[in-house]
Each structure stands twice: as structure tokens, then as C-alpha cells.
């Protein structure tokens, strides 16, 4: 082994198993591998059907792991007493053989039972996309934008059996910009999560972890996004609906009904106008202005079923609207 390799190995002495599935987790795994940590095993969800042909597609995390020749396990569940006990037992054997000092978890998508939490010497560290205890749960980025929060961030947390209730190890803040969507904020938080993870692992390797209990005050829950939330209720304030458009970009996409079509709206701006909720006040090159419960929304980017996102002027060229038209959810 070269002197440089020996130095890197001594500086990164922990065996770090990883559990994650989507793009958010990809940034953390990429940071681990690039920084020279030993990753003996990756856990990720089973391949899922995707695309027009609904062919089975591996997760982003699995693809990166395979590129680096890291062993991958894909159990449907980790519960030894659940519906897939054989898969859980095989995953336990794989983890035992990997002998990790710590397990890093980022948007994995499976509940970790007690045996997983107890297996690594240093336990399990979670990368959570909020400033805990605000926005515990499945959709913290969406809910922060939807609520109009001025900032959010990343919490590196020591996992316990509760829902994002573990002690905090590292905290990083990120301002939410007025035009942020879930997509844009997600990417910045993913990068921040990778950076904070590396700092936390160095702390763990040096015995410097200093867990801080979450405050009892300020707890909120980021419930999973349901497609039923995507319908635009024009009786709500325009500012609330504008935040929801950005919160639901790229999924599930906010929409309204126009005849028998569900039209998605990706961008809009709040303007000082009034009318009956759902009434089109103007439709021109600047956008489609729709009255809301308070003020109005000027819709500037829309998408017809089967089409792509287009500016309002292109949408109106194919689907003319006139003032006085009533739009429904």
C-alpha cells in the first residue's frame, strides 16, 4: 500500500455500510466513496418498474454501488417476523458479514427494526432533510416550501426506534429562496447532507460525537404527499397556492380541470386582483390570471396531458381561454 493510501485509510478508519434509494441518497453515497471511506455493503429498495415499458429499473444508489463494485442487498423488508422473513434474514447475514462500524441511512424507504439499529458498533446515522424537530417524517422538503418557511436544512441524527426522534449530531442550515421548488431545494440539501455526513463520520472516528436531544417544542410532521392534494382549490389564498405549485414540483404537480383535462401548473405569480374564485380575469401573453380566495394567481407555465411544460402564451395558442371562464379543481 502506498503512503498516500495508508494515510487515507488511517484517516477514514470506519467501515460504513449505507442504506438509501433515490437521488437524495445518491449524493451521500457518492461523497462517502469519493472521500475514501470503506463501504462494505449497500442496502437499497428492490428494482421497480419504470418508463413506458415498465421494465425493472435499479435505484440510483444501486447503480452507483455497482459501478464501484460494492455489494448490494435489496430486501423487501427487514422485519424478521414480517411477510418476508427469509429476505430479512439474508439481509441480516449480509450486514453481519459486512461488519460495519456504522450504518448511514438516507431516504432508504424501509423501517429499521431494533436488530438493525443495534448491529453496528456506532449505531445508525440518518441524514434528514429538515431542521429537526420541525418536519419529522416523509416529505420535509415539500412541507417546508408549502408552509412558507424561510429556511430549512439538514440534521444528521443518531437513529432510534421513533419517527425521526433521535439525538442530533450535526446541523446545517439552508435558506429557502422565493422561487425554490422541491427539485431545486432537494439538490442543494442533498449536497449539504453529504458534506455534513463526512464531518459526522470524522467525529465518530475520533470519538467526538456529541449527541444533543431534540427540543420538545416546535415538533411538526411532514406527512407523505398524497396525489389528492394536487388539485388547486381556488378558494384558497393565492400566496398559499403559489407555494404549493413549487412544493409539488416535480411530484405530484398541482393541477386544475379544464373540461375533461387535468392541466398542470408549474409556475405562477401572485398579483393584486380580485374576482370569484376560479374565474379567469385575463388570458394573454403575460399569463392566465385566475382569481383566488385572496388576490389572484397569474399562471405562467402550464402542461397539458401528454405534453411538456410550456409558457402560458404557447398553452393559450393551443387552448384559448377568455376572461370570465370558470376553472375548477
Buried (B, 14 or more C-beta within 10 A) or exposed (E): EEEEEEEBEEEBEBBBBBBBBBBBBBBBBBBBBEBEBBBBBBBBBEEEEEEEEEEEEBBBBBEBBEEEEBBBBBBBBBBBEEEBEEBBEBBBEBBEEBEBBBBBBBBBBBEBBEEBBEBBEBBBBBBBBBBBBBBBBBBBBBBBBBBEBEEBBBBBBBBBEEEBBBBBBBBBEBEBEEEBBBEBBBEBBBBBBBBBBBEBBBBBBEEEBEEEEBEEEEBBBBBEBEEEBBBBBBBBBBBBBBBBBBBBBEEBBBBBBBEEEBBBBBBBBBBEBEBEBBBBBBBEEBBBBBBBBBBBBBBBBBBBEEBEBBBBBBBBEEBEBEEEBEBEB
